[in-house]
């Protein structure tokens, strides 16, 4: 028996005529496990919000089915689904207090006043807003309003909580705080969270698993560490974190020949023949600068960008390719703009990636 809380089965969504309309989702299938924090990640227009709206019931698939806890809910209206949604806008009632906003949905469901009061107290404590119960939205900061919106969505105890970029309006410091808080709430409640974002840091920080999307398709699903360390293709490698891409040629089953003729070990798909032209990806933090004579590749320092804890060294190689290396304070003194340097790679850092997503 599947442990999926939500299952999207071969979902296609076409806006407009089916023979020529906009294909927002293209045969998407995914199982979201019960009690996990699952993130749909991708650039604007990739289909992530459309898929979220399918689960919520605000959109109907052109083809395919949505299953929730083993029940087909594809045609069920939103109010009949045990699902709540938190949107980018807080949408709080300005004339109601915090407690009244949180309890509003429970009142609409006909719950008893004593039950409502107890639930409101419980969820306000969960979002650490119990001291603000009597205030109005206009008396709250943006972060506090976001917490109230979360409390209101959690109050009916939905099976699944959908979050459509709910942190996008917050400033950077508050957004980082709320990332930690959201993960804490998910762990404490045990509710399945489905989170939509284009922010890779949010996805890496909070998620149990991530689905990376592009052009209406899911390109890779996995734990944050797996997607970061083993991207399925060039798009994923480029979208998740920072990557350098270099042309190479397969030397054998475990190594490639770089542009200057030197050979380096590389992780690659099975079956690539020697002589095949490929692209290798390498993360900036997996590049070590060294003396020019000791490097697998050598280049000129084109730019040094200071980030406080480290620096990014932009290097131009002999064939005109550019790479970025993350340099610690220990290595910084050896570099100067216009100077020559060599680079080496951490073991297993070079990875052959498919050029086409």
N, C-alpha and C positions, 0 to 999 in steps of 0.2 A: 504494500500500500504506500502511495506517495506521501511524503511529509510536507508537500508544498501547501503553503497557505494560499498562494495565488499562482495560477498557471495560465499563461497566454499561449494559445495553441494556433500556430500558423496565421497570425493576425496580419491582415492587409487592410490599409485604410487609404481610400482614394477620394479626394475632394474633387467634386465635379463628375463628369461622365467617366464611366469605368474604362472606356476605351481610349481616353486621352487626357484624363484629369491629373491632378497633382497626387502622386503616390507618396504619402507621408510616412507610411509604414509598409515594408515589403517582406511579407512572409516571416514575421517575427515570432519566435517561440522562446519562452523562458519560464522556468519554474522558480518561484521565490519561496524560500523555506519559511516555515513557521518560526516566529520569534527571532528573526534575523533583521539586521539593518542592511537593506539592499539599496544600492544607488544606481540610478540611470544617469550616465555621464556622457556628455558630448557637446559639440558646438551648437549654436543656435540653428534651428531648422533641421536638426538631425532626427526628430521624431520622438524624443524622450517625453515631452509634455503630452503629446498626442497619446502615447501609450498609457501614461498616468491617467488621462481623462477617460480612456477606455475602461480602466479598472474602476474608476469612480462612477462611471455610467453617464458622463457628460457627452461622450461620443460613442457611436455604435460602429463596430467593425464592418467593413465592406465584405470581408471574408474572415473566417476564423471564429474562435470561441474564447471567452474568459471564464475560467473556473475558479471559484473561491471556496476553500474548505470542501472540495469535492463536489460542489454544486455549480451547475452551469448558470451563470448570471448574465450572459451576453445581452439579453433583452430586458433585464430587470431595470426599472427606473432607479435613479440614485437613492431616493428615500427608502427603498426597500433593501438596500445593501448595507451590511454591517461594516461600513467603511466611512471614515471621515477624512476631510481634506483641509490642509493648512496652506493658504495661498501666499503669494508675495505680499499682497496688501492685507493688513490685519483685519479689516472689515468688522471692527467692534462697534457696537451701538453706542453712540456718544451720550445718550440720555440715560443709560444704565450704568450702575456701578460695576466694578470688577466682578464681584460675586454674582450679580444679576446677569452679566454677560456670560459667565461660565455656566450658570444654571439654566440659561434660556433654552438650550436644546433639550434638556431633561424635562422642562415644563411642557415643551411641544410634544414630548413622548408620553405625557400624562403621568409622570412619576409623582409620588407623594412628597409633600413639602419636607418631611423629616428626612427622607432618603436624599432629596436634592441637597439639603443643607449639609448632610454628612459627606456626600460626594464632592460638593464644592470645596469644603474644608480640606478634604483629602488631596484633591488635585492641585489646589493652590499651594499646599505644603510641598507637593512634588515639584512644582516649578518655583518654589521659594518666593511666593508672592502673598502668603497668608496675611502679612501686615498691611497689605494694600487692598484688602477686600472691599472697603467702603469708598475707595476713590473712584473717580470717573476717568475715562480714557485720556481726556485732555490734561489730566494731572500726572500722566505717566510719561516716561521716556520711551523712545522707540524700542529699546530692548525689553522694557517692562511690558509694553503692549504686545510684543511678540510672544512673551511668556504667557500672557492672558489668552492669546489666540490658541496657543498650544494646550493650555488647560481646558479651554472650551471644547477643543477637538477630542481630548482624552476623556472628558467627563462621561460620555456614554459608554465608555470601554469598548471601542470598536475592535473588530478582529484585526483590521489593517488600518494603519494611519498613513495617508499619502501626504507628502510634503513637496510643494512645487516652489523650489528656490525661495524658501521662507526667510533666508538670512541675507538676501541680496541687497536690502535697503539699509543694512546696519553698517556702521563704520568697522574698519579692519580689526581693531582690538576687541570690540564687542562681538564681532562675528566669530573670532577665535574662541572667546569664552562660551558662546552659545553652541559651538560645535561640540565642546566637551559636555555641556549640559544636555544636549540632545541625546548623545550616546548614553549618558547616565540614565536619562528618563526611559530610554528604550530597554536598557538592562533591568531597571527596577520594575517596569510594567510588564515586560514580556510580550508586548504587542509587536507585531510585525510592522516595521517602518519601511516604506518605499519612498526614497528621497530623490528628487530631480535636481541636478545642478550642472553647470558648465565649468565649475571651479574644481580643478583637479585636487587641490589641497584639501578642500572640504571632503571630497570623496575618499582620499587616502586616509584622512584623520578619523572618520567616523565609521566607515563601512566594514561589514563582515565580508561582503562580496560586492563587486562592481561590474556593471554591464557597460562597456564602451560602445557608443552608437555613432553611426555616420550614415547620412543619406538614407534614413529609414531602415537601416539594418543594424543588428548587433554583431560587432566584429569580434568581441572577446568577452568572456565572463570568467571572473576569478577573484581570489582574495587580493587585496591591494598589493601585497608583497609580490605575489606571483605575476600580476599584470605589469608591475614596475620592472621586475627583474627579467621577465620572459615575455615581452610583448609579441603578439601574434603576427604583426606586420608593421610596416613603416608608419602608417597613420597612428596606431596605438603608441608606438615608441615615441613619436613626435608630440602627441597630445598629452601623454602622461609624463610629467617631468620634462627635463631637457635632454636632448640627444644630439650627438654629432653623427653625420652620415658620410661615409667615405666609399668610393668605388674600390672594388677588389676583384680578384679572380680566384676561384677555388683551386687550391693546390692539391689537397687530398681530402679525405673524409673529416679531418679535424683541424684544417688550417687553410688560410688564404694568403695570397700574395698581394701586398699593398702596392700603391702607386709608384713607390721608389724601388720596387723589386724585392724588398725584405718580406720574409714570411713570418706570420704570427698565428698562434692558435686561435680558433674561433668556434663558437657553438653554431651549428647549422642544421637544417632539416636533412633527413636521410635521403640518399639517392642523388645528390648533386654530383655531376660528373666534373672531373678535373678540367680546368679551362673555362668553366662557366663564369660569365661575368655576373657579379652580385653586388649588393650594397650591404655594408656592415654598419651597425649602430654601436655607439659607445657613449656612455654617460660622462659628463664633465668630471664628476667626482672619482671616476675610475681611470683618469689619466694622471700619470705622474710626470712632472717636468724633471729633466736631468741634463747633464752635460750633452752638448750636441753630438759628440762622438759616441755616446752611450745609448742614444735613442733609436728606437725602431723607425721613427720618423723625425724629421727636423724641420724647423721653420723659423719665421721671424715674428717677434711679438708686435702685433698691430695695435693692440689696445689693452689697457689694464683697467678693469672696472671694480671699484671698491664697494664691498657690501658689509663692512664692519667686522663680521666674524671671519670672512675670507674674501678672496678676490676672484674675479673671472678674468683669465688671460685669453685673449683672442689671438690665435696664432695663424699665420698664413704659411701653408706648406709649399714645398717646391713646385708642385703641380698646380698651384693656384687655389687648392681647396682650403677651407677655413675650418678650424676646430676651436672649441672653447674648453678650457681646462679650469677646474675649480682648484684654486691654489690657497694653501694655508699660510699663516704668518711665517712659518719656518722656511717656506720656499719663496716667499714674496721678495726677499732681499736679493735673490739671485736673478730677478727679472727686471728688465727695463724696456721701455718702449723703443722699438727699433733694434733690440738685441736679438741674438740668435740663441736658440735653445733646442734641446731634444725632448721627445716625449716617449714614454713607455706606457703599457697598459697592464692593469691588474689582471691576474689569471682568470680566465673565463669571462672577461669583460666584453670582448668583441663578439657580436652576435649578428649572424646573417639574417636580414629581414626581407620580406617580400615588398617589392616596390608598390604594388597595387593593393589598395584596401579592398 
